[in-house]
Amino acid sequence: MAANPSPSPDTDLRIVVESNPPESRLADLNIKCWPKWGCPPGKYQLRYDAEETCYLIRGKVKAYRKGCPDSAVEFGAGDLVTIPRGLSCTWDVSVAVDKHYMFESNPSPSPSS
């Protein structure tokens, strides 16, 4: 009987994009109070040690998971994006990015209420 190979640590790490979420969702998340960050066009190697949720005010990005050149996820202005802890990726920024962002302050699972 053949053993199944172990999945690589990045196998289930997926970027989730919510396009044009309603204003009520953005207000519930209190996005306008989150810190801001921006970058010019270019390629950026990133490693996420905590889950990040960000809302792009402007910009256009193709993100490629490390070692998976066919794994591009595209997002841009008006998108709410969740990037999982543990993901290594390259951001290929074609239009300068301005975003609000928040890192998960407690990466441990919390008990449900």
C-alpha positions in Angstrom: 0.0 0.0 0.0 1.5 3.4 -1.0 1.6 6.2 1.5 0.0 9.4 0.6 2.5 12.3 0.4 2.1 15.0 3.0 0.7 18.2 1.7 3.0 21.1 1.6 2.4 23.7 4.3 1.1 26.2 1.7 -1.4 23.8 0.1 -4.5 25.2 1.8 -3.2 28.8 2.1 -5.5 30.8 -0.2 -6.0 34.5 -0.7 -9.7 35.4 -0.4 -11.0 38.4 -2.3 -14.4 40.0 -1.6 -15.1 42.3 -4.5 -16.8 45.6 -3.7 -18.2 44.7 -0.3 -21.1 46.8 0.9 -20.4 50.0 2.9 -22.2 48.4 5.9 -19.5 45.6 5.9 -16.7 48.1 5.7 -18.3 50.2 8.6 -18.7 47.0 10.7 -15.0 46.3 10.3 -14.1 49.9 11.1 -11.8 50.0 8.0 -11.3 53.8 8.1 -9.6 53.5 11.5 -7.1 50.8 10.3 -3.5 51.9 9.4 -2.7 52.8 5.8 0.1 51.5 3.6 1.1 52.0 0.0 3.6 51.0 -2.5 4.6 51.9 -6.1 4.4 49.5 -9.0 6.9 46.6 -8.7 7.4 43.1 -7.5 7.5 42.4 -3.7 8.3 39.1 -1.9 6.1 38.8 1.1 5.8 36.3 4.0 2.7 36.6 6.3 3.4 35.7 9.9 -0.1 36.7 10.8 -3.4 36.8 8.9 -3.9 40.2 7.1 -7.2 41.7 6.0 -6.8 44.7 3.8 -9.1 47.0 1.8 -7.6 48.5 -1.3 -8.5 52.1 -1.9 -6.5 52.1 -5.2 -4.2 49.9 -7.1 -4.0 46.6 -8.9 -2.2 43.5 -7.8 -1.5 39.9 -9.0 -0.3 37.8 -6.1 1.5 34.5 -6.8 2.0 31.9 -4.1 5.6 30.9 -3.7 6.5 28.0 -5.9 3.2 28.1 -7.8 3.5 30.4 -10.8 0.1 29.4 -12.0 -1.6 30.4 -8.7 -2.2 34.1 -9.5 -4.9 35.9 -7.6 -5.9 39.3 -8.9 -7.4 42.1 -6.7 -7.5 45.9 -6.8 -9.3 49.0 -5.8 -12.6 48.3 -3.9 -11.6 44.7 -2.9 -11.5 43.4 0.6 -8.7 40.8 0.8 -7.8 38.2 3.4 -4.3 36.8 3.3 -3.7 33.7 5.5 -1.0 33.4 8.1 2.0 31.4 6.8 1.6 32.4 3.1 4.7 33.3 1.1 3.9 35.1 -2.1 5.0 37.7 -4.6 2.9 40.8 -5.2 3.2 42.0 -8.8 1.8 45.5 -8.4 0.9 47.0 -11.8 -0.9 50.1 -10.4 0.4 51.8 -7.2 -1.4 50.5 -4.1 -3.0 52.4 -1.2 -4.7 50.3 1.3 -6.1 50.0 4.8 -4.9 46.9 6.6 -5.2 45.0 9.9 -3.2 42.0 11.1 -4.9 39.4 13.2 -3.9 40.2 16.8 -4.6 36.7 18.1 -3.6 34.1 15.6 -4.9 31.3 17.9 -8.4 30.0 17.3 -10.8 31.6 19.7 -13.7 29.7 21.2 -17.0 30.3 19.5 -19.7 32.1 21.5 
